Amino acid sequence: MDAIKEVVSVSLGSSARDHEVEIELLGEVFRLRREGFDGDVDRAARRLAELDGTVDVLSLGGIDLYLRAAGHDYHFRASRRLAAGVKITPLVCGAALKGPLEHATVGFMRTELGLDLAGKRALVTSAVDRYGLAEGLLEAGCDLRYGDLLYALGIPVLIRGKRTLDFLVRILAPVVVQLPFSWLYPTGSAQDKPPSAKRTRLYERFDIIAGDYQYVRKFMPEDMRGKWVITNTTTAADVEEMRSRGVELLVTSTPRLAGRSFGTNVIEAALVALAGSRTELSSEEYLRLLSEVGFAPDVQWL
């Protein structure tokens, strides 16, 4: 058997969420590892530079290289500093996989789980970050609201209607990606804080809460009885927290490996390593490889 392929995610998130696992994909062994740097951009940048040329694929966690939404890519200024030291090893962030994977996750819920989503009231915490997920829920007939202004910018307004969403994305996204990333998304120890006591009634009128788990958790009330959560990276402790709050169904777009669902950045990096590519793959290639290796969404009725 060939040497183990090394995939490392360097994350701005909390080091308390670090994880490592070895898996076999199509006869090859992969070691997937997450290293969190608690919001310290300098340390993360140094680590990326150290790993460059020593592993098969690198990925960024806790921050994206870009957002892909409303037909455009919007590149974060903050991530350029992190990527600057990577010259040899392919570097991905999950943005290219996220859209097709999460769109397919909604399809999986409908066809494989037999769930009727039509008419369900759904809140997508940030559609600009989860555009494929938002499109999938819209196509499934959900009554959608988008929380981009609230979760990322602190503006207490939910967006209604995809045309309004796309208009705001095209107006605001070019400006937002120039801001310090910590203004938009919790990094480091901020990820370990308990959910905010503010807006405890926000989720009351929704059947489905969908989006990045740090955002989903941000305003999660004690009472989540009957709610469905569609998200990504969750640890065993996250699952137990949702169970204790009464969440009925948890669906993660990525599979659970050794007790934890990795972020799309790690899964994308593994697929790029599997393909032996130096760059991102197409949406079709990602979905084909996911099918070949047997990766499917993780489903837990809590």
Stockholm file with secondary structure:
# STOCKHOLM 1.0

chainA/1-302         MDAIKEVVSVSLGSSARDHEVEIELLGEVFRLRREGFDGDVDRAARRLAELDGTVDVLSLGGIDLYLRAAGHDYHFRASRRLAAGVKITPLVCGAALKGPLEHATVGFMRTELGLDLAGKRALVTSAVDRYGLAEGLLEAGCDLRYGDLLYALGIPVLIRGKRTLDFLVRILAPVVVQLPFSWLYPTGSAQDKPPSAKRTRLYERFDIIAGDYQYVRKFMPEDMRGKWVITNTTTAADVEEMRSRGVELLVTSTPRLAGRSFGTNVIEAALVALAGSRTELSSEEYLRLLSEVGFAPDVQWL
#=GR chainA/1-302 SS CCCCEEEEEEESSCGGGCEEEEEEETTEEEEEEEEECTTCHHHHHHHHHHHTTTSSEEEEESSCSEEEETTEEEECHHHHHHHTTCSSSCEECSHHHHHHHHHHHHHHHHHTSCCCCTTCEEEESCTTTSHHHHHHHHHTTCEEEECHHHHHHCCCCCBCSHHHHHHHHHHHHHHHTTSCHHHHSCCGGGGGSCCCSTTTTTTTTCSEEESCHHHHHHTCCSCCTTCEEEESCBCHHHHHHHHHHTCCEEEESSCEETTEECCHHHHHHHHHHHHTCSSCCCHHHHHHHHHHHTCCCEEEEC
#=GC SS_cons         CCCCEEEEEEESSCGGGCEEEEEEETTEEEEEEEEECTTCHHHHHHHHHHHTTTSSEEEEESSCSEEEETTEEEECHHHHHHHTTCSSSCEECSHHHHHHHHHHHHHHHHHTSCCCCTTCEEEESCTTTSHHHHHHHHHTTCEEEECHHHHHHCCCCCBCSHHHHHHHHHHHHHHHTTSCHHHHSCCGGGGGSCCCSTTTTTTTTCSEEESCHHHHHHTCCSCCTTCEEEESCBCHHHHHHHHHHTCCEEEESSCEETTEECCHHHHHHHHHHHHTCSSCCCHHHHHHHHHHHTCCCEEEEC
//
